[in-house]
């Protein structure tokens, strides 16, 4: 019995020390001045958010600490969010982008510090062909996340943005029945988004999820389809992932 008691006490001390180390690491990671730039930060699991959990839970003043590149939305599903070069934009159902206010809140977002690992050029591709081409360039067999940035001239792009919802919130399928759809032509623009592996389906949207904004910041939204005249594609391979459950 004495030996068993000593073993239990020793095990408990190891657990306490391990938990203390983990807590200390998390605190330093969150409060330090040098963020891990190879990490994707996600606010809320997509499958939970899509059931109608649209109430904002994190202000953009906090969200911007986690990256300079990404996508998401706003309280009440009030349009689309796109973050590019450290600036966060709201694209409401009017389709006209505006800079997000730091006091606005997000119910869902995926953010990272974008650092391209690979760059290549394309021309004459529609959205389906673009995704097929990207599949041939990235390793879709790995459980990693890819940040995708496509910058150039688009002959045409179809985008959407949802109208702000009111409580009780409907699920995402019902909410998007009132979305506004825009057709843009001859646009200098950038598409921003991520590819998630099938193993993460539900945690986030498996495959490509991409938002779009014109260089003159007059139009954008969630990218539904496009025809690329010519563009530069940059890919950031992301090996670390932090999910915050509201």
C-alpha positions in Angstrom: 0.0 0.0 0.0 2.9 2.4 0.8 4.4 1.8 -2.6 1.1 2.3 -4.3 0.6 5.6 -2.4 4.0 6.9 -3.4 3.3 6.0 -7.1 0.0 7.8 -7.0 1.6 10.9 -5.4 4.4 10.9 -8.0 1.9 10.5 -10.9 -0.1 13.4 -9.6 3.0 15.6 -9.4 3.9 14.8 -13.0 0.4 15.7 -14.2 0.5 19.0 -12.3 3.9 19.9 -13.7 2.8 18.9 -17.2 -0.4 21.0 -17.0 1.6 24.0 -15.6 4.0 23.7 -18.6 1.2 23.6 -21.1 -0.6 26.5 -19.5 2.6 28.6 -19.4 3.2 27.8 -23.1 -0.3 28.8 -24.1 -0.1 32.0 -22.1 3.3 33.0 -23.7 2.0 32.1 -27.1 -1.1 34.3 -26.7 0.5 37.2 -25.0 4.0 37.3 -26.5 5.1 39.8 -29.1 6.2 37.2 -31.7 3.3 35.1 -33.0 3.7 31.8 -34.7 3.3 32.7 -38.3 2.9 29.0 -39.4 -0.4 28.7 -37.6 -4.0 29.0 -38.8 -6.3 30.4 -36.1 -9.9 29.5 -36.4 -12.8 31.0 -34.5 -15.7 28.4 -34.1 -16.1 25.1 -35.8 -17.8 25.5 -39.2 -20.5 22.9 -38.7 -21.5 24.5 -35.4 -21.5 28.0 -36.9 -23.5 26.9 -39.9 -26.4 25.7 -37.8 -27.2 29.3 -37.0 -24.6 30.3 -34.4 -24.1 33.8 -35.9 -23.8 35.9 -32.8 -20.4 37.7 -32.8 -18.1 36.4 -30.0 -14.7 38.0 -30.8 -14.0 41.7 -31.6 -11.9 42.4 -34.7 -9.4 44.2 -32.4 -8.6 40.8 -31.0 -9.0 38.8 -34.2 -6.4 40.9 -36.0 -3.8 39.7 -33.5 -3.9 36.3 -35.1 -3.0 37.1 -38.7 -3.1 39.4 -41.7 -4.8 37.1 -44.1 -8.1 35.3 -44.0 -11.8 35.0 -44.4 -14.9 35.0 -42.1 -18.0 37.0 -41.4 -19.6 39.4 -38.9 -22.3 39.4 -36.2 -25.6 38.2 -37.5 -23.9 36.8 -40.7 -23.7 40.4 -41.9 -21.8 39.9 -45.1 -18.4 38.4 -45.9 -15.1 39.2 -44.4 -11.8 39.2 -46.2 -8.4 40.1 -44.7 -5.6 41.0 -47.1 -2.2 42.6 -46.3 -3.3 43.2 -42.7 -6.5 45.1 -43.5 -9.9 43.5 -42.7 -12.8 44.3 -44.9 -16.5 43.8 -44.6 -18.4 43.1 -47.8 -22.1 43.5 -46.9 -25.1 42.5 -49.1 -24.6 45.7 -51.1 -21.4 44.2 -52.4 -19.4 47.3 -51.7 -16.4 46.6 -49.4 -15.6 48.8 -46.3 -12.9 48.5 -43.7 -14.1 46.6 -40.6 -14.4 48.5 -37.4 -12.3 47.1 -34.5 -15.4 47.0 -32.3 -17.3 44.8 -34.8 -17.4 41.1 -33.8 -17.0 37.8 -35.6 -18.9 34.5 -35.0 -16.5 32.6 -37.4 -13.2 33.3 -39.0 -10.0 31.6 -40.3 -6.9 33.7 -40.0 -3.1 33.3 -40.5 0.0 35.3 -41.3 0.4 34.6 -45.0 3.9 33.7 -46.2 4.1 32.1 -49.6 6.0 28.9 -50.0 5.3 28.5 -53.7 4.4 30.8 -56.5 3.2 30.2 -60.1 1.2 31.8 -62.8 -1.9 30.7 -64.7 -4.1 32.0 -67.5 -7.5 31.2 -69.1 -8.9 29.1 -66.2 -12.4 29.1 -64.8 -12.9 28.4 -61.1 -13.3 24.6 -61.6 -10.2 24.4 -63.7 -8.3 26.6 -61.2 -9.2 24.1 -58.4 -8.2 21.2 -60.5 -4.9 22.9 -61.3 -4.3 23.7 -57.6 -5.0 20.0 -56.7 -2.2 19.0 -59.1 0.2 21.5 -57.4 -0.4 20.8 -53.7 -0.3 17.5 -51.9 -3.9 16.8 -51.1 -3.0 13.5 -49.5 -1.5 15.3 -46.5 -3.4 16.5 -43.4 -2.1 20.1 -43.8 -3.9 23.3 -44.6 -3.1 25.5 -47.5 -3.5 29.3 -47.7 -4.3 30.3 -51.3 -3.9 33.8 -52.8 -4.8 34.5 -56.5 -4.0 38.0 -57.7 -4.5 39.2 -61.3 -7.0 40.0 -64.0 -10.4 38.3 -64.0 -12.5 38.5 -67.2 -15.5 37.6 -65.0 -16.3 36.7 -61.4 -19.5 35.7 -59.7 -19.6 36.5 -56.0 -22.2 36.5 -53.2 -22.8 38.1 -49.9 -25.5 37.2 -47.3 -28.0 39.6 -45.8 -27.7 40.2 -42.1 -29.9 37.7 -40.3 -32.2 38.2 -37.3 -32.8 35.9 -34.4 -33.9 33.2 -34.2 -31.1 32.5 -36.7 -31.8 30.0 -39.5 -29.2 27.5 -40.7 -26.7 28.5 -43.4 -28.8 26.9 -46.2 -31.9 29.0 -45.3 -29.9 32.1 -44.6 -28.2 32.0 -48.1 -31.5 32.0 -49.8 -31.6 35.7 -49.4 -28.0 36.3 -50.5 -27.1 39.0 -53.0 -25.2 37.7 -56.1 -22.9 39.9 -58.1 -21.4 39.6 -61.6 -18.1 41.4 -62.1 -16.3 41.9 -65.4 -12.7 42.9 -66.3 -11.6 43.1 -62.7 -8.2 43.5 -61.2 -8.7 41.6 -58.0 -7.4 39.2 -55.4 -9.0 35.9 -54.2 -8.1 34.9 -50.6 -8.9 31.6 -49.0 -7.9 28.1 -47.7 -7.9 24.5 -48.6 -8.8 22.1 -45.8 -8.2 18.3 -46.0 -11.2 15.9 -46.0 -10.1 14.7 -42.5 -11.2 18.1 -41.1 -14.6 18.2 -42.8 -17.1 19.7 -40.3 -14.4 21.4 -38.3 -14.1 23.6 -41.3 -15.2 23.4 -44.9 -13.3 20.6 -46.7 -11.8 21.7 -49.9 -11.5 25.3 -51.2 -13.3 28.3 -49.4 -12.4 31.5 -51.2 -13.4 35.2 -50.9 -12.7 37.9 -53.5 -12.0 41.7 -53.5 -11.2 44.1 -56.3 -8.0 46.1 -56.2 -9.9 49.3 -56.1 -12.0 48.0 -53.2 -15.3 48.6 -54.9 -16.6 45.0 -55.1 -16.2 41.5 -53.8 -17.7 38.7 -51.8 -17.6 34.9 -51.5 -16.3 33.6 -54.8 -18.8 31.3 -56.6 -17.2 31.2 -60.1 -14.7 33.1 -62.3 -12.8 33.2 -65.5 -9.1 34.2 -65.0 -7.4 36.1 -67.8 -4.0 35.9 -66.1 -3.0 35.6 -62.4 -0.3 34.8 -60.0 -1.0 32.1 -57.4 0.7 32.0 -54.1 0.4 29.0 -51.7 1.2 29.0 -48.0 1.6 25.5 -46.4 0.2 25.6 -42.9 1.3 22.9 -40.4 -0.2 24.2 -37.2 -3.8 24.9 -36.3 -5.6 26.5 -33.3 -9.3 26.2 -32.9 -11.2 28.4 -30.4 -14.6 27.1 -29.4 -16.9 29.9 -28.3 
